[in-house]
């Protein structure tokens, strides 16, 4: 199944909502108290009709007022000359990433897990905002827990159906993931595995279980991964995800 790529990019922004969005000549200026680049960047899906330099300067002024760095998200749908222009203005390139997609009818067979985990796993799904889940995510990922109020506000603004997955080993949280189901798509976010349980098949097991739960509500899935994160890419490939397009950020140096 061929998935419409620009629509997926639009959904990925909608499903990870900014707390404040302003519009400037076709661009979206997204702001969320600095939590994640995706929620605090300028989305350039729509082309700007005015001078690029003037619009870039206006964006810099707006983010300066918010005491946030100016971050542009570049995708195949951005104006072709924008990346070169930003580079010439000393915007550094950050986080080259891949958007991966999967038709759920092509989800591969359940992955195997390490023998040491068999019989010890508990898989839990919550369909509501959970403060303990967020605290566990911050602990496992190293995200500052001071962002939790912002995370709660963003989750409350997410459209569609929220699903929070947890895998416990001996009653301890070992892997987490979030799914947002909307418009026949399931977006996967916030995938994290505790260091002690990596390379044991736990993450692919958890995501397979999560996608099985999503199947009655969606037929397509997407997720993003940093391009040089080879272990994560192997996990997603086990499930059948394939590269759809690349994107990256430009941050004012």
Protein Blocks (a to p, Z undefined) as FASTA:
>chain_A
ZZdfklmmmmmmmmmccfbdcdeehiacddeehpajklmcccfkbacfbdfklmmmmmmm
mmmmnopacdddddfkbcfklmmmmmmnopacehiacdddddfklcccdddddfklgopa
ccdddfbdcfklmmmmmmmnopafklmmmmmmmmmmpghjdddddddeehiafbdcdddd
eehiacdehiacdfklgonlmmmmmmmmmmmmmmmmocbdcddddfklmklmmmmmmnop
acfbdcdddddZZ
